[in-house]
Amino acid sequence: MSRPLIAILRGLKPDEAHDIGSALIEAGIERIEVPLNSPDPFKSIGILARDFGDQALIGAGTVFSVRDVERVADVGGRLIVSPCFDPDVVRATKSANLVSFPGTFTATECFAALNAGADGLKIFPAFQMGAKALKALRDVLPPAAQVFAVGGVGAPDFANWMNAGADGFGIGGALYRPGATRYEVSTRALEIVLAYDQALRDADRQMPVR
């Protein structure tokens, strides 16, 4: 079962990449981003892509430029996530056959991102929008559009956001903070996966069919 959970490894160092990546994948999290404001992020992405690229979708977060998209592709990354929507970044991502998840907040940004070719939408910061607002937005978005809630959304909130129309979640500090051990990340990842699975069962009773 491939769960729509993106691990956000802000602050990851290259010498941690293999151990942290393996802990996440073993727990059942198969989408991993290393934000580009981490130490030597392209090296970390390259290690993760080399070691786990056949098991997980590996890439970068906090991507702001076309050049950064190119550098991610060069080291084997396949996922491009941004906190904002930039049409040039989305187009460059798709031209390189990578997966595009730009940050959006308003209906205008969401539709502009989809029209530019984005594979999905990162609602950011989700806590500021709130689940009720997402539900209203979801009513007008294309049914097939993938919507991930990121920023201030944790395991206890999963079912509520799913009922509002979220397809997946980006998880940062609840999974990894600089200096966290493999054991700590493994424990947290397992807890989040179990919480997601339970929320999916609960939300299935209420979620609209898309």
C-alpha positions in Angstrom: 0.0 0.0 0.0 1.5 3.3 -1.1 0.4 6.0 1.3 0.1 9.6 0.3 2.5 10.8 3.0 5.5 13.0 2.2 8.3 13.0 4.7 9.9 16.5 4.9 13.5 16.1 6.1 14.4 19.7 6.7 18.0 19.9 8.1 19.0 16.4 7.0 22.7 16.0 6.5 24.2 13.7 3.8 25.7 11.3 6.4 22.2 10.7 7.8 20.5 10.2 4.5 20.7 6.5 4.2 19.7 5.6 7.7 16.8 8.0 7.9 15.6 7.1 4.4 15.6 3.4 5.2 13.7 4.0 8.5 11.0 5.8 6.6 10.6 3.3 3.9 10.6 0.3 6.2 7.8 2.1 8.2 5.7 2.6 5.0 6.5 6.2 4.0 7.6 6.1 0.3 7.7 9.8 -0.6 10.6 11.8 0.7 11.7 15.4 0.2 14.9 17.1 1.3 14.2 20.9 1.5 16.9 22.9 -0.3 17.7 25.0 2.7 19.2 21.8 4.4 22.9 21.3 4.6 24.3 20.1 1.2 20.8 19.0 0.0 21.7 17.8 -3.4 24.2 15.3 -2.0 21.5 14.0 0.4 19.0 13.7 -2.4 21.5 11.9 -4.6 22.2 9.4 -1.8 18.5 8.8 -1.2 17.9 8.5 -5.0 20.8 6.1 -5.4 19.9 3.9 -2.5 16.1 4.0 -2.5 15.0 5.4 -5.9 13.5 2.1 -6.9 11.4 2.0 -3.7 10.3 5.5 -3.1 9.7 8.9 -4.7 12.7 11.0 -3.7 13.2 14.7 -4.4 13.5 18.2 -3.1 11.4 20.7 -1.2 11.6 24.5 -1.0 12.4 24.7 -4.7 12.2 28.2 -6.1 14.2 28.1 -9.4 14.4 26.3 -12.7 18.1 25.8 -12.0 17.3 23.9 -8.8 14.9 21.7 -10.7 17.7 20.8 -13.1 20.1 20.1 -10.2 17.6 17.8 -8.5 17.1 15.9 -11.8 20.9 15.6 -12.2 21.3 13.8 -8.9 18.4 11.4 -9.6 15.5 13.2 -7.7 12.0 12.9 -9.1 9.9 15.0 -6.8 9.8 18.8 -6.8 7.9 20.5 -4.0 7.7 24.3 -3.4 6.0 26.5 -0.8 4.6 28.7 -3.6 3.5 28.5 -7.2 5.9 29.5 -9.9 4.8 28.6 -13.4 8.4 28.4 -14.7 9.3 25.9 -12.0 6.2 23.8 -12.7 6.9 23.8 -16.4 10.6 23.0 -15.9 9.6 20.1 -13.6 7.3 18.6 -16.1 9.8 19.1 -19.0 12.2 17.0 -17.0 9.6 14.3 -16.4 9.6 15.0 -12.6 6.6 15.1 -10.3 5.4 18.7 -9.5 3.7 19.7 -6.2 3.7 23.5 -5.9 2.4 25.3 -2.9 -1.0 27.0 -3.3 -3.6 28.6 -1.0 -6.2 30.4 -3.0 -8.5 29.0 -5.8 -6.7 31.2 -8.3 -3.3 29.7 -7.4 -4.7 26.1 -7.4 -6.2 26.4 -10.9 -3.2 28.3 -12.2 -0.9 25.5 -10.9 -3.1 22.7 -12.4 -3.2 24.6 -15.7 0.6 24.9 -15.7 0.8 21.1 -15.4 1.2 20.4 -11.7 0.7 16.8 -10.7 -0.9 17.9 -7.4 -1.4 20.8 -5.0 0.4 21.4 -1.7 -2.0 23.5 0.4 0.3 25.6 2.5 0.1 26.6 5.3 -2.8 24.2 5.8 -3.4 25.2 9.4 -4.1 28.8 8.3 -6.7 27.6 5.7 -8.4 25.1 7.9 -10.3 22.0 6.9 -13.6 23.9 6.4 -12.1 26.2 3.8 -10.5 23.2 2.1 -13.9 21.6 1.8 -15.2 24.6 0.0 -12.2 24.7 -2.3 -12.5 21.0 -3.0 -16.0 21.5 -4.2 -14.7 23.5 -7.2 -11.4 21.7 -7.9 -11.3 18.9 -10.5 -12.2 15.6 -8.8 -8.9 14.1 -10.0 -6.7 16.8 -8.5 -4.4 15.5 -5.8 -4.5 17.8 -2.7 -1.9 17.5 0.1 -2.3 19.4 3.3 1.0 20.7 4.6 1.9 22.9 7.6 0.5 22.4 11.0 -1.4 19.2 10.2 -0.6 16.1 12.3 -1.8 12.6 12.9 -4.7 13.6 15.1 -6.1 15.8 12.3 -5.9 13.3 9.5 -9.5 12.1 9.4 -10.9 15.6 9.7 -8.8 16.8 6.7 -9.6 13.7 4.7 -13.3 14.3 5.2 -12.7 17.8 3.9 -11.1 16.5 0.7 -7.4 16.1 1.5 -5.8 13.2 -0.4 -2.5 13.2 1.5 -0.2 15.0 3.9 3.3 16.4 4.2 4.9 15.8 7.6 8.0 17.6 8.8 8.9 18.1 12.4 6.6 15.4 13.7 8.8 12.9 11.7 12.3 14.4 11.6 14.3 17.2 13.2 18.0 17.8 12.9 19.9 15.3 15.0 17.1 12.7 15.3 18.3 9.1 15.4 17.2 6.4 13.1 15.3 4.8 16.0 13.4 8.0 16.8 12.5 8.5 13.1 11.4 4.9 12.8 9.2 5.1 15.9 7.6 8.3 14.7 7.1 7.1 11.2 5.4 3.9 12.4 3.0 6.0 14.6 2.1 8.3 11.7 1.5 5.4 9.3 -0.7 3.6 11.9 -2.6 6.9 12.5 -3.1 7.4 8.7 -4.4 3.9 8.2 -6.9 4.4 11.1 -7.9 7.8 9.8 -8.5 6.3 6.4 -10.8 3.7 7.8 -12.7 6.3 9.8 -12.8 8.8 6.9 -14.0 6.2 4.4 -17.4 6.3 6.1 -17.8 10.0 5.3 -15.5 10.9 2.4 -17.2 11.8 -0.9 -16.3 9.6 -3.9 -13.8 11.3 -6.3 
